[in-house]
């Protein structure tokens, strides 16, 4: 389209300059802003483009993969991507990237940096195979432009075997942009790992986090229900409830917990006894009390995942911070939710989407949103980036 436009005005210099200036003005909408802003209203998400990174991409002697979150630093036009490698391939780390958008498409994704996450003793986290309690399983990361720091979460570990039990509590840490440790958030006691069936399930813990209310509030979510809160999601509606935790960022205190009901697993597994799951890999703040919630369903024997994005409203939801069991004491008012997007409708291969962030403003003035899929370091899976337009 743009080439035919230029051809039509080739011999009209004044008109050409006017149109060229207009095009530059349109492109300049992708300009830097001091902080990332969320749209005020969202009716739906419109698919624009997909971009895949090659398998086993090498960057500064590390393997790029396992990308489990994405967050946009608007001022520096930089994206932060945490890697869920538990120091098995390379030390636990995060990447930075430049993502070029052109004509409502992803023109390129270029990795620009890799940073090792450090413990309080300034040492990298050890390999899980060493069975040390310092091992982490990174899952989520957000950038705070007010402090120029990053906050990230780890799911911990829960392996219960006779004579070989490993219990590593989840954590939420803040670090400087060079990966050096800053502080640890004190988490509620119901997030502590146990050898008995209470507390978090293995690999179903702190998957997503997001700042809200101009970085005054932090929300953190479970991927799956706590044992004491009821069953996991299944093919039928089993009232699978997860908790979303609200923290006052100034005091660092957990002021509220809200119950959110998961959708059933989208498809049966093949064989029927195969692994299947539906949970929340990420949340993204719109305003003080509304979130975009991504649900990811996977069933063994079926390629890809079913990704649904919901508008979740916390207004009016019961604060269950003092409720020790959501199955014994069901809350009357859950988080309200409205479906905005089912990626199954796109008829594309959708892999293990784990992260979401609002990106630059599009030329038409609408916000963009980008999702990233974790390839689990597998050659049969993909590291995908998806670009959507936020429809007001």
N, C-alpha and C positions, 0 to 999 in steps of 0.2 A: 504494500500500500504506500509506504513512504517513498519508494523508488518512483512509482508512477506519479506521485505528487510533484517530486522534483523535476521529472521530465516535462510535465505540463508547464512549468514556470521557468524553463531554462533560459528563455530569451526575454524575460521580464524582470530585470534586476531589482526594481523597487518592490514589486510584489514578492519576489523571491526573498528579499531581505526581511520583509514583514513576516512572511510565513516562517522563515528560518528562526526569527526571534521568538515567534509564538511557540515553535517546537522546542526551542531551548528553554523557554519559560515552563512548558509542560514537563520537560525532563527535570527541571530544577525543583519540582515538587518533591523529588526524592532527596530533599536537602537535610542537612543535619538539624537536629533539635536538641535542646538541652537535656530533656528527659523523654523517655518513651511514654507515649500517651495511648490510652485505650479508647475505643469508640464508645460513644454515649449510649447508643442503641444497636442491637443486633437482631435482625430478623432471620438471616440465613447466611451460609457461607458458600461462595461460588468458586468452583474449581477453576484454576488458571493454568497451572503447569506442574510438571514433575521433573526432578533432576536427580540422577543416581551417581554416587561416588563408586569408583572401581573397587572390586574386592581386593583385600590385602594391600591397600594403598600404604606406602611407606612415607613417613615424614620424620626427619631427624632421628633415625634409628628407632622409631616406634611404629607399631601397626595401628592404622586408623580404622576403627570399628567400634562396635558396642556403644554407639552414641545414644545416650539415654535421656538427654535433655537439650534444649536450645533456649537461649535468652539473648535479647538484642540490646546492645549499648548504643542508643540512638546518637549520642553526641559524637562518638568515634566511629559510627557505622560499622560496629564490630559485633560478631556473634560468639557467645560462649557455649561450648558443647562438652558436657561431661562424658567421660568414658567409663563404662561399668566393669572394666578389667580389674579384677581383684589382685593385682600385681602378679598375675600368672604369666602374662605375655611380656608386659613392661610394667614398671611401677604405676600405681593408681594415679590418674592424671586427668587433665582437661585440655581441650583444644580451643583455639580462637580461629575464626574464619571470616573471610569477606565474601558476602553473597551479592552478586551483581544482578539487579533486576533491570530488564530492558523490554519495553513494549509489552508489559504485563506478563513477562516470562522470566524464568530463572536463566540468566545468561551464563553464569558460572558460579561454582562454589570452590573457593581457594582456601586451603588450610594455611594459616599465617603464623601459628605458634603452638607449642605444646608446653605445658607446665605440670610438674609433678606436685601432687598434693602431699603436704608434709604434716607429720605428727607434731605434737607440742615440743618434742625434743629435736625438731628440725630434721628428722630422718624420714625417708619414704615409708609408706606402709608395707609390711611384709606380705609375702605370698601366703594365701590361705592354706596351702599344703603343709605349712609349718605349724598349723593349728594354734596360732597365737591369737590372743584376745585383742590384739591391736589391728587385726585384719579388718578391712572395710569392703563394702559392696556399694560403690557410688551409684546413685540413681537420679538425683535431681540437683539442679544448680540455678541460682538466680543472681543477677548483678544488681547492686545497690549503688546508684550514682551519687547518692547523698554522702556516702561514706567511702566510695571507691573500693568497696570490698565485695566479696562473693560469699554466698551462703549455699551450702550443699548438704545433702542427706545421704546416709548409708542405711541399708536394710539390716545390717548385722547378719547373724547366722544362727540357725537352730537345727542341729543334727542330733537326734536322740537315738542312740544305739547302745546296747548293753556293753558297758566297759569303754565306750568311745563317744561320750556326749560332748558336743561343742555348743556352747551358748554364748553368743556375742550380741550385746544389746545394740539396737539401732542408735543412730546419733544424728544430730544436726550441728554442723560446725560453720563458723565464719572464718574465712581466710583472706589474706591480701591477694592482690592480683598476681603476685609472684609465687603464690601457692603456700606461703608461710602461714602457720596457724595463728589465729587471733583469739577465738573463744569457742566455747561449747554451750549449746542451749540445754537447760535443764528440762528433761522431758517428763511427762506424767508417768506415774508408776504402772499404769496399764500397758505401757509400751515395753516393759521389761520382759526379756525372754525367760521362759521356764521350761523345765524338763517335762512337766505335766501339761495337759491340754488346757492351758490358760495363758492369756496374753496373745502376742502376735503369732501368726502362722509363718512357717518358713517361706521366704521369698514373696511375702505378701504384705510387706510392712510400709515403710515411708517411701513412696514412689514419686510423689509430686509435692511441690511447694510454690507459693507465689506471694509477693508483697501486694498490699492493698492500702487504700486510704492514704495515698501519698507517702508510702513506706512507713506508716505508723503501725501497720498490722501485718502479721505474717500468718498465712494459712498453710497447713501441712496436712496431707491426706494419707490414709492407709490405702493399700491396693485391694486388700481383701478383709473380711470381717475378723475381728478378734475371736478367739475360741469362745469366750464367754458371751459374745454378742450374737452367736448363732451360726448357721451353716454357710458354706461357700455358695456362690451362685451355681445353679444347675440349669438343666434344660427347661424346667418348669419354674414358675414364680415361687421361690422358697423364702421370700422375705430376707434376702441377704443384705445386711446393713453394715456399711463401713462408717468410720468416724472421720470427720474433718475437724482438725484442731486449730483453734484461733489463739494466737499469741499477741500480747501487747509488746511491740518491739522496743519500747522505751524501758519497760520494767523486765522484759523477757519472761513474763509469766503467762501460763496457759489460762486464759480467762474464760474460754468456752470450748465445748465440743458439740458437734451437730451430727445427726444421723442422716445418712444418704442411702437410698435404696438402689441397689444394682439391678440392671436388666438381667434376664436369664441368659445363659450361654446361647449363642446364636445358632449353632449347628451341633448335631450329635457327633461324637468321636467315632472313628473307624480304626480298630474294632470298638464296640460299645464300651468296653472296659478301659479304653485309651484315655490319655490325659485331655482334660478340657478345663477352661477357665474363663471367667470374665471378671475384670477388675479395673481399677483406675490408675493409669500410668502417669497422668499429669492433670494439673489444674492451672487455670490462668485467670487472674483477677480482671474484672471489668470495672467495678467500682467497689465501694466499701462493703457491700453485702451481696454482690452477684459475682458468680464465677462461671467460666467456661470449664466444663468437666469432660474429659476424654475417657470414654470406656473402650476397653480393648478385649475382644473375645477371640479365643483361639481354641480350635478342636483338632486333636491329632487325626491325621489321615486326610486333612483338607489343607490345601495350599493357602498361605496368607492368613490375614486376620480380618475380623470385622471391626471397624472403627466407627464409633458413634460419638458425636459431640453434642452436649446438652448445655442449655442455659440453666444454671442452678441459682435459685433465690433463697438466701438464708433468712430473709425477713420472716418472722413468725415461727421459725423452727425452734423446737425445744432445745434448751441448753442441757445436754446430758453429761456434763462434766462430773456430776456426783452420782451418776447412774452406773453401777458396777456391772450390770448385765442387761443388754438391750433385748435379749430374748426372754428374760424373766420379768423385766419391767419395760414393756414396749412403749416408746415415746408416742404421744398422741400426734405430734406435728413434726413430720420429717421435712427435710429440705425439698422444696418444690423444684421440679425439673421440666424442661421443655426441649424436645428434640430439635436441633438445628441442622444436623448433617448426619447422614449415614453414608460412609464412603463406599459401601457395597453398591450403592446406586451408580457409582462412577464406572462400573464394569472394568476396572483396572486391577492389576495385581497390587495389593496393599500389604506391606509387610508389618513388622512389629513396631508400630508407631508408639513412641514413648515420650516425645517432647513437643511443646507448642509455645510460640511466642508471637506477640504482635510485632510486625516489622514496619518498614517505611510506609508513608502515605502514597497511595497510587495516584497517577496523573489525574484521575477523575475526582480526587478528594476523598475517596474511601480508604479505610485502613486495610493493610494487608495482614495476613496471619500465615506463619510458616510452621509446618510440622516436620519432625525428623523421625525416621524409623531406624531402630537398632538391628543390625544384621547378626548379632550374637557371634561375630567372628566366623561365620559359616559361609562357605562358598555357595550354598544353596539359598541363601537369604540376601537381601539387598539393604544397603545404606541409602535410603530414599529421602529426598526433600520435597515437600508438597507446598505449593503456593496457592492460597485462596484469597479471594476478595471478601471483605466483610460488608455485607449488605445491610444498610441501616433500616 
